[in-house]
Amino acid sequence: MKKILIIPHHPDFSEIKIRLVEIAKALTKHYEVYLVSWQTASEEYSWQSRLLSAVKNIFPKSKPYKKGEINVVEVPILHRPLRIACAFNSFWLKNIIKREKVDIVINGSFYMFNISPKGKFKYIFDLADLPAGGGSHFSKFVKEQLKREFKKVNAVIAASKGLAGYVLENYRKKAFFVPNGADIKKIRSVKQENIDEIRKQYNLYGKWIIGYIGYIGEWVNVELVVKAFEEVKKYVPRALLFWIGASPNMRKLRKLYEKDDVIFAGGVAKENIEAYFNLLDLAVVPTRKSLFQDLAFHIKLIEYSAARKFVISTPLEGTKVMNFPNVIFASENTEDWVRAIKKAQQMQWRMEWDGLFENYSWAKIANTLTGIIENHESE
């Protein structure tokens, strides 16, 4: 079996689903998979947590270790200064590739590694999000780095059609659309008892639950949803707003918004997250509009849909082009969100929609990616 080494754009977390980590799991049926990992802070940011992560990254585990069917690889990692860090990281990665006799590398990092295949292995670049923009030193370095890497690859893949267009426009390189997905089968086979355990834990019996599941960064418009929810409560007294996910600003969010019917659960183990998707009555994607978010493909959109939930989302271009029948768009104002919630209450799921989302299973996505890897010597 061929060996494939995967470098995600973000390290694996117990609470957050990362695109290339999920793809890595699905690819174990096709390859012997090695996944690069490193330390980083996910909850409240502080200089202490960042320093601890940096120190751990200098002294990683010396050999790959098993996590399920995946071989986890830790190499010494630096993040700054950029050019020194890239050279330092690449030196150690090159040793791993040589030692493990890797056949294929998928790189999802914008700036951390300089991959040098020289015909010894296939090289695929994965674009999960829009690279940093603006005129900062970091964004200039990333642009130069991507230009260099794209010249060496056998193929580029992108998480959205918008990102594929971005690559073509800015780098004159064709990128294959390989979408994000979900474990459809697992989401649809959750037992009622697992859902009831969550209801009991948070005292949710009899509640109509509006929920968000995912990392709560600055791009998530929490205030907008809370204000709309307060209006909805006037005519749906049993409504409850449930936020599930880690955040670097969790203390602030809880202080500003949490009360009896607005709950911030924090991060939960992703191995059990499927029950939370099934728990919701209505899902939300309150992402602030920006070019970055317009070109993104949110994993949670597929997970909500696999659980047969209606979704209210800000009108992100990447989401609009998917044309999902269960997504209701609402502009970033309270009135539109209240109207969208009222509309969602009146809608019924149609079982023929199920097939639309089965195409976004990680297994099918892995099959598509395998075809790209095996059939493209150069692009």
ABEGO torsion letter per residue (X at the ends): XBBBBBBBABBBBAABBBAAAAAAAAAAAABBBBBBBBBBBABBBBAAAAAAAAAAAABBBABBBBBEABBBBBBBBBAOBAAAAAAAAAAAAAAAAAAAGBABBBBABAAABBBBAGGABBBBBBBABBBBBEABAAAAAAAAAAAAAAAABABBBBABAAAAAAAAAAAGBBBBBBBBBBBAAAAAABBAAAAAAAAAAAGABGBBBBBBBEBBBAABBAAAAAAAAAAAAAABAABBBBBBEBBAAAAAAAAAABBAABBBAEBBBAAAAAAAAAABABBBBBBBBBAAAAABBBAAAAAAAAAGBBBBBBBBAAAAAAGBAABBBBBBBAAAAAAAAAAAAABBBBAAAAAAAAAABAAAAAAAAAAAAAABABX
